Each structure stands twice: as structure tokens, then as C-alpha cells.
Amino acid sequence: TEGRIQVTVEATKQALRLTVRDQGPGFPPGILSVKLSKETVPGRFGLLLARDIAAAHGGGLSLRNEAVGASAEIAIPYSVGT
């Protein structure tokens, strides 16, 4: 079965949101309920890097399991005109 990866970018007056969705098996339940660190998500350094980049810009990373697959969203606040 072929899977799809969907990347969307949304700009609102308050934030820029980058969302990546896939049709895979989703995140293991433990990842969604813990604070991300090298110890809690071994081998998933991309998640840690995305979280750290978002945090460096005053934003955050949220992970969700969907009905099919999973999504990761980076939100970075900004003001229009700056």
C-alpha cells in the first residue's frame, strides 16, 4: 500500500503553522504523553530538533495520532507587518 505525506503551511495574524501528516501507523502512545527528550524518544532526533527550533522562535511542536496516520505541527508566533 502506498502512503502519502501531506505538508501544509498556514499563516494567520498570530502564527505560522507547518503541519506534516502521514498515513502510517501513528506515534507510539508513550510518545504522545511524555516530555520529549533523548531518553523518552530514542532514535527520533528529528522530533527533538523540530521542537528545539520551534522553541528557539517562541513556538512549539505538537504531535497527534489521527484516524489514519499521525500529524506533527510546528507553530511559531509572529505579528503581521514585522
N, C-alpha and C positions, 0 to 999 in steps of 0.2 A: 504494500500500500504506500502510495506517495503521500508525504506530508507537505504541509505548506507552512511557511513562516510569513507572517504579516507584520510590517513595520509601519507605524503611523506616527505622525508628528502633529501636535495641536498647539496653537498659540492662542492664549486667552489674554485678557488685560492684566492678569496676575501671574501667569506661569507659562512655561514652555513644558509640554509633556511629550515624551518619547515612549511609545509602547511597542513592545515586541510580543507577539502571540505565536504559539505553535500548536500543532495538533498531536503532540507526543503524549507520553503517559502522565505528564504533570510533575510537579515537585513532590518529593517525598514529604509526608505530613510533618515530620520533625523540623524541616527547614522553615516552614511557614510560621512556626510557633516559637522560634528561638532568635536571640540576637545573633546576627551573622558575625562569625569570626573564623579564623583559620581552623580552630578546633571543632566548631559546630558544623561547618560545611567544607570538610576536607576535599580538595580537588576541584572546588568550584570557585577558583580565584577570580573568574570573570565577574561573578556576582559581587564579590568583595571590592573589586576595582570600580565597578559601576556605582556601588554605594558610596565609596570614598570620593569619587569625582563629583557626584551629585551633592554630597555633604560639603565639599570644599566650595561649592557655589550656593550654599544655603538651602539646598533641596534634599530630596530623599529618594529612596528606592522602595517600591512595594511589589511584593510577589503574590500571585493568586493562582489557584487552580481553577480552571474554567470547566464547563460541562464537558468539553473536549479540549484537552491540552492545558496549557498554562500561559500566563502573561507576566511580564516584568515591565514596570513603568518607572521611569525616572521623571521626576517633576523638579523643575528649577524655577524659583520665583524671579520675576523681573517686572519692571514698570514700563509701560508703553512710553516711548519717547526718550528712553535712556540708553 
